[in-house]
Structures are given as structure tokens and as C-alpha cells.
Amino acid sequence: MKISRVSVLHVDGGWRPWTFVKVETDTGPVGYGECSDNRLAHSIAGCVRDLEPLVVGRNPHEVEMITHDLYRAARHAPGGVVQKAIAGIDLALWDIKGKDLGVPVYTLFGGPTRDRVRLYWSHCGTTRARYAPLVGTPPIRSFEDIAALGREVVERGFTALKTNIILPGDPAQVWMPGFGGPPGSSDRVVEPWLLRHIQTLIATFRQAVGPDTDILLDLNFNFTPESCLRIAKALEPYDLLWLEIDNYNPEALLQIKMSTSTRITSGENLYGIRSYRRYCELQCVDHLMIDVPWNGFCESRKIATMAEAYDINVSPHNYYSHLSSYISAHLCATLTNVRIMEIDIDDVPWKDELVEPPLIEKGYMRVPTRPGWGADVNEKVAARHPWAR
């Protein structure tokens, strides 16, 4: 069996594209990987095309060697788009290998270590603030709408939620200056009124969900370390599972972590084990996020194993299509240091048609048992929803 073709599918995800790599073989199964990116979909597709000649004609079972060869070929431009393209190919190859052997991917790594994975409802309120008509949910016009959403999370069986800084209104907004959020400077400073607003937002969620449901807040890259620390201190009474801070300066994260009882998480924008090494060495986070569609399966397991050596739990960064949820659950089923897994609940209606939705029971996703990832991309549905740039 040889690899005969590598191609890319772009699918309309409503407000972002979903990007899939499809690897075909001359006599065997087809494999799918996901490497979605909100803004660089064409760049990823071009990179996959550039890498295709290094893959065609090879045995798809030799995943580790193929992936390593792709790294070596692109070592002059590591990370970012290149990493995501390699990850998409890597994931599609693991899908092929599992299907060809008739086993789920996690069994190739000694799994499963679990039969279900705890989930948190991600972008809880964020999606409704931005795209309520598109996803068919109630809008977020007031803090009572925030409270109602918190109660809905509990009623639907979830034990954790993650939100962003939502500003209820008509229309509602999400605090992300420069990226579709309200106007703001590039100084990344939390003003007193915004700090009070964040406290009110989290207090509203906490009152609605009670003491036993975990709350997570994602600050993205929106604030300086000094402002992040002020937010962390202000939220200490609400016992967050974590405050998520994107920052390429692990020393700054260490300063924040050592100055607050609020737990700190980072890592979703890092690529490769070397990028994560300093974060582990400094013990600058309480949890590490790993984006499997951006790192690939081989590299994600290496990162998670390194984190385990430093007694750090990991959580898959997963806000893409259902295929990514299957892939991320497979990673969790090979590890013994998982805290929780991200998943988006509010989404476009054709998401469930594009890839069969995973089985979710009482806030936990069942680990799939079918060969490969356990689900394929429905290309007929993909063709009905092309992504228009």
C-alpha cells in the first residue's frame, strides 16, 4: 500500500473555515486529519501542496518517519503554518494506519487509558454574543441572559464551562480589541471599569452554576502580564479551574502564577516539544493546553509525556469540527495526565452533518471504539458548504 494523493478540503464553519487534509492510498483506506485555522486556511493548503511530493509513494504506516522527514524538509521555517500542514498530514496517516489494522488509533499507543473524557463547554456565551442568529440560540443582552446560560450548562449535564470577556447588550460584544471586539488600544491594559465588569461576569456565572461546576476564563493575548495578574487577583474569590493566558514569555507567566491563588493555563499557541520545554522547566503554569490539530498526534504525545515528567496536567485545545474532538479524545485515551477537554456546543447546524457527532453523556465524551479516528468527513456535506473567503 502506497500513498497516492494528498489534498485539502475547506468547509464553511459559519464564521471560520474548517480545514481537513485527505490522504488517499492506491489500494487501502482514506485518512482524514484536521488542521483548521481561522485566518490562514489558504496558506496551510499551499503548504500541504508543497509537502505532498515528499509523501506520495511512501508507506502510510511509517507515520513517525514521514512526519520527521517533513520537519527536516521545513526546518528553515518551523512552526505556524508549516507545523499545521505537517500536523494535518500526520493525523490523516494515523487514521489510515488505524483503519488498515482495524483498530482505534489509541490502541497503537497502548490505550485506552480511559473510556470517557470530561468536557468543558467552550466559548460559553461568546458564540451567542457574536453569532446567535447563525447558531440558533438566544442572544446575550443582559446579565440575566448570562445567568440563564449558566443554568442551561448545568441542566444539560456539563460540569465545567469556559467563557471570554462578554459585554451583554444589543448587540452584545466580546472584549478582543482588533479581532472583531469593541474598539480599544493596543496597550492591553485592563481599565478599572473593565476589571469590575469581569468580576460581575464571573460572579454571575458562579451564582448560576453553583459551587460544584468549574468556571474557566480565557484572556487570550488581550492583556499585559501586569493586567493579567490584576484580573487573577480580582477573581480569586470565584475559585476558577483556570485563568487562560496566551503569552510567549514563560517567565512572565511564572510571576503571575507565584502571585495569585488563581490557577494559570497556557500553551494553546505553542508548536512542538521544544516550545513547551521552558514552560515545563519553570513550572510556570498549573495546566498546559495542547492543540492536536496544530501539533499532530506524534508531537502532542511527546509534549504531554514531557509535561507528565513535571507533574503537569494537560488539556486538548479543541474548538474545531467534530473530527478534532475525536482526535483529541484519542490523545486523552493514551495519556495518564489529562485534566479536561475543550468542546464547542453552540455551533452551525451542519456541523453534525459534516462529521458524526461524538457521544456525550453527562458532560463526558465517550472515547470512540471504531478503527482509525472513528469518524470520517462527509464530503457530500462539505461540498454543500464551501468556504467563501
C-alpha positions in Angstrom: 0.0 0.0 0.0 1.4 3.4 -1.0 0.2 7.0 -0.6 -1.2 8.1 -3.9 -2.6 11.6 -3.2 -2.7 14.3 -0.6 -5.4 17.1 -0.8 -7.1 19.7 1.3 -10.8 20.3 2.0 -12.1 23.7 3.1 -15.5 23.8 4.7 -17.6 26.8 5.8 -17.7 26.7 9.6 -20.0 29.8 9.8 -17.5 32.4 11.0 -14.4 30.5 10.2 -13.2 27.8 7.8 -12.6 24.1 8.8 -9.6 22.7 7.1 -9.1 19.0 6.5 -6.2 17.0 5.0 -7.3 14.0 3.0 -4.7 11.3 2.2 -5.5 8.6 -0.3 -3.8 5.3 -0.9 -3.5 3.1 -4.0 -5.2 0.1 -2.5 -6.2 0.9 1.0 -8.3 3.2 3.1 -8.6 7.0 3.0 -7.4 9.0 6.0 -8.6 12.4 7.3 -6.8 14.9 9.5 -7.9 18.4 10.7 -5.7 21.4 10.9 -8.2 24.3 10.9 -7.1 27.9 11.3 -9.4 30.9 11.4 -7.3 33.1 9.1 -4.6 31.1 7.3 -6.5 28.4 5.6 -5.1 29.1 2.1 -1.6 29.2 3.5 -2.0 25.8 5.1 -3.4 24.4 1.9 -0.5 25.7 -0.1 2.0 24.3 2.4 0.3 20.9 2.1 0.7 21.0 -1.6 4.4 21.9 -1.2 4.9 18.9 1.1 2.9 16.4 -1.0 5.8 15.3 -3.2 7.6 14.2 0.0 4.7 12.0 1.0 3.3 10.4 -2.2 4.7 6.9 -3.0 5.5 6.1 0.7 4.1 3.5 3.0 1.4 5.3 5.1 2.2 3.1 8.1 5.6 4.8 8.6 4.0 7.8 10.2 6.8 8.8 12.6 9.4 8.7 9.8 7.3 10.6 7.3 6.5 13.2 9.9 10.1 13.6 10.8 11.1 13.9 7.2 8.6 16.7 6.8 10.0 18.5 9.8 13.5 18.2 8.3 12.4 19.5 5.0 10.8 22.6 6.5 13.3 23.2 9.3 14.2 26.7 7.8 10.6 27.8 8.5 9.4 25.9 11.7 6.1 26.4 13.5 3.0 28.2 12.4 1.6 27.3 9.0 4.2 24.7 8.3 3.5 22.9 11.6 -0.2 22.9 11.0 0.2 21.5 7.5 2.5 18.7 8.8 0.0 18.0 11.6 -2.8 17.6 9.1 -0.8 15.0 7.2 0.3 13.3 10.4 -3.3 12.9 11.6 -4.6 11.6 8.3 -1.8 9.0 8.3 -2.7 7.8 11.7 -6.3 7.5 10.6 -5.2 5.3 7.7 -3.0 3.1 9.9 -5.8 2.5 12.4 -8.3 1.7 9.7 -5.9 -0.6 7.9 -5.2 -2.5 11.1 -8.8 -2.4 12.1 -8.2 -0.7 15.5 -8.7 2.7 17.1 -5.6 4.9 16.9 -5.2 4.9 20.7 -4.5 1.2 20.7 -1.4 1.8 18.7 0.0 3.7 21.8 -1.1 1.2 24.5 -4.5 2.7 25.1 -7.1 3.1 26.1 -6.3 4.7 29.4 -9.9 5.7 29.9 -13.3 5.1 28.2 -14.6 8.7 28.6 -13.2 12.2 28.8 -14.6 15.1 30.9 -15.5 18.1 28.8 -15.9 21.8 29.3 -18.4 23.8 27.3 -16.1 26.3 25.5 -16.9 29.8 24.2 -19.9 29.6 26.6 -21.7 32.9 25.8 -19.1 34.0 23.4 -20.6 32.4 20.4 -24.1 33.6 21.4 -22.8 37.1 21.8 -21.4 37.1 18.3 -23.5 34.7 16.3 -26.8 33.9 18.0 -28.9 34.1 14.8 -26.4 31.8 12.9 -26.3 29.1 15.6 -30.0 29.5 16.6 -29.5 30.4 20.2 -30.9 33.2 22.5 -28.9 36.4 22.3 -26.9 37.8 25.3 -28.5 41.1 26.0 -28.2 41.2 29.8 -26.6 39.6 32.8 -29.8 37.6 33.3 -29.1 36.0 29.9 -25.6 35.1 31.3 -27.3 33.5 34.4 -29.8 31.6 32.2 -26.9 30.2 30.1 -25.1 29.1 33.3 -28.2 27.3 34.4 -28.5 25.7 30.9 -25.0 24.4 31.2 -25.8 22.6 34.4 -29.2 21.3 33.2 -27.5 19.8 30.1 -25.1 17.8 32.3 -21.9 19.7 31.9 -19.6 20.2 34.9 -17.5 23.0 33.5 -17.7 26.0 31.2 -15.2 28.4 29.7 -16.1 31.9 28.6 -14.4 35.1 27.3 -15.0 38.6 28.4 -18.6 39.1 27.2 -20.2 42.5 27.2 -24.0 41.9 27.1 -26.0 44.3 25.1 -28.0 44.8 21.8 -25.8 43.8 20.1 -23.5 42.0 22.6 -19.8 42.2 22.2 -16.7 40.2 23.2 -13.6 42.0 24.5 -11.0 41.3 21.9 -9.7 44.6 20.5 -8.6 44.4 16.9 -10.2 41.0 16.3 -13.9 41.7 16.0 -14.3 43.0 19.5 -15.0 46.6 20.7 -12.7 49.4 19.9 -9.6 49.6 22.0 -5.9 50.5 22.0 -3.1 48.1 21.5 -1.8 48.8 25.1 -3.5 45.7 26.5 -4.4 47.4 29.8 -7.3 46.4 32.0 -9.1 49.6 33.0 -10.9 49.8 36.3 -14.4 49.6 34.7 -13.4 46.5 32.8 -11.9 44.8 35.8 -15.2 45.4 37.6 -17.1 44.1 34.6 -15.0 40.9 34.6 -15.8 40.3 38.3 -19.5 40.8 37.7 -19.5 38.4 34.7 -17.7 35.6 36.6 -19.8 36.3 39.7 -23.0 35.9 37.6 -21.8 32.6 36.2 -20.8 31.3 39.6 -24.1 32.2 41.2 -25.9 30.5 38.3 -23.9 27.2 38.2 -23.2 26.8 41.9 -20.0 25.8 43.7 -19.5 22.4 42.1 -19.3 23.5 38.4 -15.9 24.6 37.2 -15.6 28.0 35.5 -12.7 28.9 33.2 -11.9 32.3 31.7 -9.8 32.8 28.6 -8.0 36.1 28.3 -6.2 35.2 25.0 -3.4 37.7 24.2 -5.5 40.7 25.2 -3.6 41.9 28.3 -0.1 42.5 29.6 1.2 40.3 32.4 0.6 43.1 34.9 -3.1 43.4 33.8 -3.5 39.6 33.8 -2.2 39.5 37.4 -4.8 42.1 38.4 -7.5 40.1 36.9 -6.2 36.9 38.5 -6.2 38.5 41.9 -9.7 40.0 41.4 -11.1 36.6 40.5 -9.6 34.6 43.5 -13.0 34.5 45.4 -14.6 32.6 42.5 -12.3 29.6 42.5 -11.7 29.3 38.8 -10.5 26.0 37.4 -8.1 28.2 35.5 -7.4 31.6 34.0 -6.1 31.1 30.5 -3.3 33.4 29.3 -1.7 33.3 25.9 1.9 34.5 26.3 5.2 33.6 24.7 7.1 34.7 27.8 7.1 31.9 30.4 9.0 34.0 32.9 6.0 36.4 32.9 3.6 33.6 33.5 5.7 32.4 36.4 5.5 35.8 38.0 1.7 35.7 37.7 1.4 32.1 39.0 3.5 32.8 42.0 1.5 35.9 42.9 -2.1 34.5 42.9 -4.1 31.5 44.1 -5.9 31.5 40.7 -4.7 28.6 38.6 -3.0 29.5 35.4 -3.1 27.8 32.0 -1.3 28.5 28.7 0.1 26.7 25.7 -2.6 26.6 23.0 -0.5 28.6 20.6 2.8 26.7 21.1 4.2 24.3 18.5 6.5 21.4 19.1 8.1 19.9 22.2 10.9 22.4 22.2 8.5 25.3 22.5 6.9 23.7 25.6 10.1 22.8 27.3 10.8 26.1 29.1 7.2 26.2 30.3 7.7 22.8 32.0 11.1 23.6 33.4 9.9 26.8 35.0 6.7 25.2 36.3 5.0 28.5 35.2 1.6 27.0 34.6 -0.8 24.7 36.5 -2.1 23.1 33.3 -0.8 23.0 29.7 -3.0 23.3 26.6 -2.0 21.2 23.6 -3.6 21.8 20.2 -3.5 18.4 18.5 -4.7 19.6 15.0 -1.8 22.1 15.1 0.9 19.8 16.6 -0.1 16.4 15.2 -0.5 13.2 17.2 3.1 12.2 17.4 4.3 15.6 18.7 1.3 16.1 21.0 2.0 12.8 22.8 5.6 13.8 23.3 4.6 17.2 24.7 2.1 15.5 27.1 4.7 12.9 28.2 7.2 15.7 28.9 4.5 17.6 31.0 3.9 14.4 33.0 7.5 14.3 34.0 7.0 17.7 35.6 3.7 16.7 37.2 1.7 19.0 35.0 -1.8 18.0 33.6 -2.7 18.7 30.0 -5.9 19.6 28.2 -6.5 19.4 24.5 -7.3 22.7 22.8 -10.3 21.8 20.7 -12.6 24.4 19.1 -12.9 23.0 15.6 -15.1 20.4 13.9 -16.2 17.1 15.4 -13.3 15.3 13.8 -10.9 17.3 16.0 -13.0 16.1 19.0 -12.5 12.5 18.0 -8.7 13.1 17.5 -8.4 14.9 20.8 -10.2 12.1 22.7 -7.8 9.6 21.2 -4.9 11.6 22.6 -6.6 11.6 26.0 -7.0 7.8 25.8 -3.2 7.4 25.5 -2.3 9.6 28.5 -2.5 9.5 32.3 -2.2 13.2 33.0 -5.3 14.7 31.4 -7.4 17.3 33.3 -10.3 18.1 31.0 -11.0 18.6 27.3 -12.5 21.5 25.4 -15.5 21.3 23.1 -17.8 23.8 21.5 -21.5 23.2 22.0 -23.1 26.2 20.2 -22.3 25.9 16.5 -23.6 25.9 13.0 -26.4 23.3 12.3 -24.4 21.5 9.6 -21.6 20.6 12.0 -23.4 17.4 13.0 -23.9 16.5 9.3 -20.3 17.1 8.3 -18.9 14.6 10.9 -20.9 12.3 13.0 -21.2 14.0 16.5 -19.4 12.2 19.3 -21.4 10.6 22.1 -21.7 13.0 25.1 -23.2 11.8 28.4 -23.4 14.0 31.5 -20.6 16.2 30.4 -18.3 13.4 29.3 -17.4 12.3 25.8 -17.2 8.6 25.1 -13.9 7.5 23.7 -14.6 6.1 20.2 -14.1 2.4 19.5 -14.2 2.2 15.8 -11.0 1.9 13.6 -8.9 5.0 12.9 -10.4 8.1 14.5 -13.9 6.5 14.5 -15.5 9.1 12.1 -14.9 10.5 8.6 -15.6 13.8 6.9 -18.8 13.6 4.8 -17.5 15.1 1.6 -21.0 15.5 0.1 -21.9 17.7 3.1 -18.6 19.5 2.7 -19.3 20.2 -1.0 -22.7 21.8 0.0 -20.9 24.2 2.4 -17.8 25.5 0.6 -15.9 28.2 2.4 -16.1 31.5 0.7 -13.1 33.6 1.7 
